[in-house]
Amino acid sequence: MNRDDEMLRYEFPPGEEPTVYTADICSEVGHEHCKGIDRTVEGYEGEAVFCICLCHRVIEGDPN
C-alpha cells in the first residue's frame, strides 16, 4: 500500500499474519527492570512478548 508518511510497512497475505504477544511486564518486574520486550515469559519462551505499559509508548517530539 502506498502511503505518504515514509513508514516502511509489510502487508501480510490473509492468513499469514504474525501473532503478537503482549503483557504488562512492568507490573511483574518493575519499570526499572523492564526493557519493553521479553523472550523469557513463562509459557512463551523464545517468543517476543511486548510490554503494554504506557512507560514504553513513543510520542513524537517527546524527549523522554
C-alpha positions as CSV (number, residue, x, y, z in Angstrom):
1,M,0.0,0.0,0.0
2,N,1.3,3.4,-0.9
3,R,1.3,6.0,1.9
4,D,2.9,9.4,2.2
5,D,4.3,9.1,5.8
6,E,7.6,7.4,4.8
7,M,7.0,4.5,7.1
8,L,8.1,1.1,5.8
9,R,5.2,-1.4,6.0
10,Y,4.9,-5.0,5.1
11,E,1.4,-6.3,4.5
12,F,1.0,-10.0,5.2
13,P,-1.3,-12.1,3.0
14,P,-4.6,-13.1,4.7
15,G,-4.0,-16.0,7.0
16,E,-0.2,-15.4,7.3
17,E,-0.3,-12.5,9.8
18,P,2.1,-13.0,12.7
19,T,0.9,-13.4,16.2
20,V,1.9,-10.5,18.6
21,Y,2.1,-11.4,22.2
22,T,1.7,-8.7,24.8
23,A,1.7,-8.5,28.6
24,D,2.2,-5.9,31.4
25,I,5.7,-6.9,32.1
26,C,6.4,-3.7,34.1
27,S,3.8,-4.8,36.7
28,E,5.6,-8.1,37.1
29,V,9.3,-7.0,37.2
30,G,9.1,-3.2,37.8
31,H,9.7,-0.3,35.4
32,E,13.5,-0.2,36.2
33,H,13.9,-3.8,35.1
34,C,11.6,-3.9,32.0
35,K,13.2,-3.4,28.6
36,G,9.9,-3.4,26.8
37,I,10.3,-6.8,25.3
38,D,11.0,-10.2,26.9
39,R,11.7,-13.6,25.4
40,T,11.6,-15.5,28.7
41,V,8.0,-15.1,29.7
42,E,6.8,-18.5,31.1
43,G,4.8,-20.4,28.5
44,Y,6.2,-18.2,25.7
45,E,9.9,-18.9,25.9
46,G,11.6,-17.9,22.7
47,E,8.7,-15.7,21.6
48,A,8.9,-11.9,21.7
49,V,6.4,-10.6,24.3
50,F,6.0,-6.8,24.2
51,C,5.2,-4.8,27.3
52,I,2.0,-2.8,27.1
53,C,2.9,-0.4,30.0
54,L,2.4,3.2,29.0
55,C,6.0,4.0,30.1
56,H,7.2,2.4,26.8
57,R,5.0,4.5,24.4
58,V,6.7,6.7,22.0
59,I,5.3,10.2,21.5
60,E,6.7,12.3,18.6
61,G,8.6,15.2,19.9
62,D,8.7,13.9,23.5
63,P,12.4,13.9,24.7
64,N,11.6,11.2,27.3
